[in-house]
Every structure is written in structure tokens, then in C-alpha cells.
Amino acid sequence: MTLGVINGIFFTLALAFVSGATVIPLFISGLTKSNIIIGAFSSLEAFGWYFPQLFAGALIVGRPLVLGFYNRNSVVRSITFASAIGLIFLIKDTNHGLLLIAYGILFTAFSLSSGLAGISFMEIVGKMIPTSKRGTFFGLRMFLGGFLAVISAPLVKKIIDCYSYPANFGYVFTIALLAIIIGLSCFALVK
């Protein structure tokens, strides 16, 4: 239960740095002025989370152990997000179109792999957390992670204001990646 709570705390914290409602649209608005594209990116994370779950259940149904499926998707999530960050620092402000497309592809892969991992995550939680403790489990994850997210908001603003575009978002996303890796690592230790 402790590892799952720590996982949730760090994922909720990471979402403050990669918010589809605030940070991602602000980042994308520096690459394009198209409101349609900016709006599409703001909903990409939710699409990537829910869409694969329509099919992911069939991949894990009946398997006694699903942590390996979760861990493989965790590796994909980490690599794709780290690659997206690397491209921000590599391409910089030289080619907005290329950065938009590359970031879009990698962030889509990150979001889809998150959705695939979601089914196995819930399967593991269902097996390891007794029903009488699930409210506490999810409540602690959300409350503590949300608290850290709220107090980190000024840090996100300060980083965005202090550094030039797009490196400022690269730094913000790097902090999110570190939180994601800590969260994924904790959950990977679940027996």
C-alpha cells in the first residue's frame, strides 16, 4: 500500500508540471497560434489515458501476474517523455513546426502507454489493496499529491518566467519526468 501511495503522490505532482489544462497549452501556444491544435494537445493526455483501455483489458485478462505489463509500459512512458524533453533542448527555438510534430508524436506515445498501463495498475491495486482500504489508498494518493502540486505551482511559474522559451518548458518537463520515474520505480517494487 505504501509503494502505491508514493506512486500516486509523485504522479499527481508530475501532473502539476505537465498539466493538460495549463502547462501543455501554454507550451504548444509558443509553437503554433492554431487554437484547434492547442486544444487538441490539451485533451491528448485524457485521450491517451482512456482510449487504450478499451482494448488493454483483453491483453491482461486471465493473467495471474500483470506487473510485467505495467513495467514495460512504464519504460515506454519514461523513454518517450525523456525523448520529448531532449528534443526541446535539441531543436530549441529553431524549428517550431518540427518541434510541434516531434513533441506531438512522443507525447501521444507517452499518453497511450499510460493508458495501457492503467488497466494493469487497477488490476494490481484490486489484488493488493483490500476493499476496506481502497478509499484510504486513493485518498492519500490524491490528497498528498494534490498538496505537493498546489505548493509547486509557484515553482512552475518561476521556471517559465525565468528562462527563455522553449528551454523553460524543458526544465518544467524534466522535473515532471523525475517525479514520474520516482513514482514508476516505487510501483515496480510491488510484490
C-alpha positions as CSV (number, residue, x, y, z in Angstrom):
1,M,0.0,0.0,0.0
2,T,2.8,2.4,0.9
3,L,4.5,2.0,-2.5
4,G,1.2,2.6,-4.3
5,V,0.6,5.7,-2.3
6,I,4.1,7.1,-3.0
7,N,3.4,6.3,-6.7
8,G,0.3,8.3,-6.6
9,I,1.8,11.2,-4.8
10,F,4.6,11.5,-7.4
11,F,2.3,11.1,-10.3
12,T,-0.1,13.8,-9.1
13,L,2.9,16.0,-8.5
14,A,4.1,15.3,-12.1
15,L,0.7,16.3,-13.4
16,A,1.2,19.8,-12.0
17,F,4.2,20.2,-14.2
18,V,2.6,18.6,-17.3
19,S,-1.0,19.8,-16.9
20,G,-3.1,19.4,-20.0
21,A,-5.2,22.3,-18.8
22,T,-2.5,24.8,-18.2
23,V,1.2,23.9,-18.9
24,I,0.8,21.9,-22.2
25,P,-1.4,24.5,-23.9
26,L,1.0,27.3,-22.9
27,F,3.9,25.3,-24.3
28,I,2.1,24.5,-27.5
29,S,0.9,28.1,-27.9
30,G,4.6,29.0,-28.3
31,L,4.8,26.7,-31.3
32,T,1.6,27.5,-33.1
33,K,-1.2,30.0,-33.0
34,S,-3.8,27.5,-34.1
35,N,-6.4,27.2,-31.3
36,I,-7.5,23.8,-32.8
37,I,-4.0,22.4,-32.4
38,I,-3.6,23.9,-28.9
39,G,-7.0,22.4,-27.9
40,A,-6.1,19.1,-29.3
41,F,-2.9,18.9,-27.3
42,S,-4.8,19.9,-24.1
43,S,-7.0,16.8,-24.5
44,L,-4.3,14.5,-25.8
45,E,-3.4,13.2,-22.3
46,A,-7.0,12.3,-21.5
47,F,-7.5,10.6,-24.9
48,G,-4.2,8.6,-24.4
49,W,-5.4,7.5,-21.0
50,Y,-8.9,6.3,-21.9
51,F,-8.7,5.1,-25.5
52,P,-6.3,2.2,-25.0
53,Q,-8.2,1.0,-22.0
54,L,-11.0,-0.1,-24.4
55,F,-8.6,-2.8,-25.7
56,A,-6.0,-3.2,-22.9
57,G,-8.3,-5.4,-20.8
58,A,-8.1,-8.1,-23.4
59,L,-4.3,-8.1,-23.2
60,I,-4.2,-8.9,-19.5
61,V,-7.5,-10.7,-18.7
62,G,-6.8,-14.0,-17.1
63,R,-3.1,-13.3,-16.4
64,P,-2.2,-14.1,-12.8
65,L,0.7,-11.6,-12.9
66,V,0.4,-8.2,-14.7
67,L,3.2,-6.2,-13.1
68,G,5.5,-7.0,-16.1
69,F,2.9,-5.5,-18.5
70,Y,2.8,-2.4,-16.2
71,N,6.6,-2.2,-16.0
72,R,7.1,-2.5,-19.8
73,N,4.7,0.4,-20.4
74,S,6.5,2.3,-17.6
75,V,9.7,2.0,-19.6
76,V,8.0,3.2,-22.8
77,R,6.4,6.1,-20.8
78,S,9.8,7.2,-19.4
79,I,11.7,6.9,-22.7
80,T,9.1,8.7,-24.8
81,F,8.8,11.6,-22.4
82,A,12.5,11.9,-21.9
83,S,12.9,11.9,-25.7
84,A,10.3,14.7,-26.0
85,I,12.3,16.7,-23.4
86,G,15.5,16.0,-25.2
87,L,14.1,17.3,-28.5
88,I,13.0,20.5,-26.8
89,F,16.6,21.2,-25.8
90,L,18.0,19.9,-29.2
91,I,15.7,21.7,-31.6
92,K,15.3,24.8,-29.3
93,D,13.6,27.7,-30.9
94,T,14.9,27.0,-34.4
95,N,12.1,25.0,-36.0
96,H,8.7,25.3,-34.3
97,G,7.0,23.0,-36.9
98,L,9.4,20.2,-36.4
99,L,9.3,20.5,-32.6
100,L,5.5,20.5,-32.6
101,I,5.3,17.4,-34.7
102,A,8.1,15.5,-32.8
103,Y,6.7,16.5,-29.4
104,G,3.2,15.6,-30.6
105,I,4.3,12.1,-31.6
106,L,6.3,11.4,-28.5
107,F,3.7,12.9,-26.1
108,T,1.0,10.8,-27.8
109,A,3.1,7.6,-27.3
110,F,3.6,8.6,-23.7
111,S,-0.1,9.1,-23.2
112,L,-1.1,5.9,-24.9
113,S,1.4,3.9,-22.9
114,S,-0.1,5.5,-19.8
115,G,-3.5,4.3,-20.8
116,L,-2.2,0.8,-21.5
117,A,-0.6,0.7,-18.0
118,G,-3.8,1.9,-16.4
119,I,-5.6,-1.4,-16.7
120,S,-2.7,-3.4,-15.2
121,F,-2.4,-0.8,-12.5
122,M,-6.0,-1.1,-11.5
123,E,-5.7,-4.9,-11.6
124,I,-2.7,-4.8,-9.3
125,V,-4.5,-2.4,-6.9
126,G,-7.5,-4.7,-6.9
127,K,-5.4,-7.6,-5.9
128,M,-3.2,-5.9,-3.3
129,I,-5.4,-3.4,-1.6
130,P,-8.3,-4.8,0.4
131,T,-11.7,-3.2,-0.4
132,S,-11.8,-1.7,3.1
133,K,-8.6,0.2,2.5
134,R,-9.1,1.4,-1.1
135,G,-10.7,4.7,-0.1
136,T,-7.8,5.5,2.1
137,F,-5.4,4.3,-0.6
138,F,-6.7,6.6,-3.3
139,G,-7.5,9.4,-0.8
140,L,-3.9,9.5,0.4
141,R,-2.6,9.5,-3.2
142,M,-4.7,12.4,-4.2
143,F,-4.6,14.5,-1.1
144,L,-0.8,14.3,-0.6
145,G,0.0,14.5,-4.3
146,G,-2.5,17.4,-4.7
147,F,-0.9,19.2,-1.8
148,L,2.5,18.9,-3.4
149,A,1.0,20.0,-6.7
150,V,-0.5,23.1,-5.2
151,I,2.7,24.2,-3.5
152,S,4.7,23.5,-6.6
153,A,2.6,25.9,-8.8
154,P,4.8,28.9,-7.9
155,L,7.9,27.0,-8.9
156,V,6.4,26.2,-12.3
157,K,5.5,29.8,-12.9
158,K,9.0,30.9,-11.7
159,I,10.8,28.5,-14.1
160,I,8.6,29.5,-17.0
161,D,9.2,33.2,-16.3
162,C,13.0,33.0,-15.6
163,Y,14.2,31.0,-18.6
164,S,13.7,31.5,-22.3
165,Y,11.3,29.6,-24.5
166,P,11.3,26.6,-25.0
167,A,14.1,25.7,-22.5
168,N,11.8,26.9,-19.7
169,F,9.3,24.2,-20.5
170,G,12.1,21.7,-21.0
171,Y,13.1,22.3,-17.3
172,V,9.5,22.1,-16.1
173,F,9.0,18.8,-18.0
174,T,12.3,17.5,-16.6
175,I,11.0,18.0,-13.1
176,A,7.8,16.1,-14.1
177,L,9.9,13.3,-15.6
178,L,11.9,12.9,-12.3
179,A,8.6,12.7,-10.4
180,I,7.3,10.2,-12.9
181,I,10.4,8.0,-12.7
182,I,10.2,8.0,-8.9
183,G,6.5,7.1,-9.0
184,L,7.0,4.3,-11.5
185,S,10.0,2.9,-9.7
186,C,8.1,2.7,-6.4
187,F,5.2,0.8,-8.1
188,A,7.7,-1.5,-9.9
189,L,8.8,-2.7,-6.4
190,V,5.3,-4.0,-5.6
191,K,5.3,-7.8,-5.0
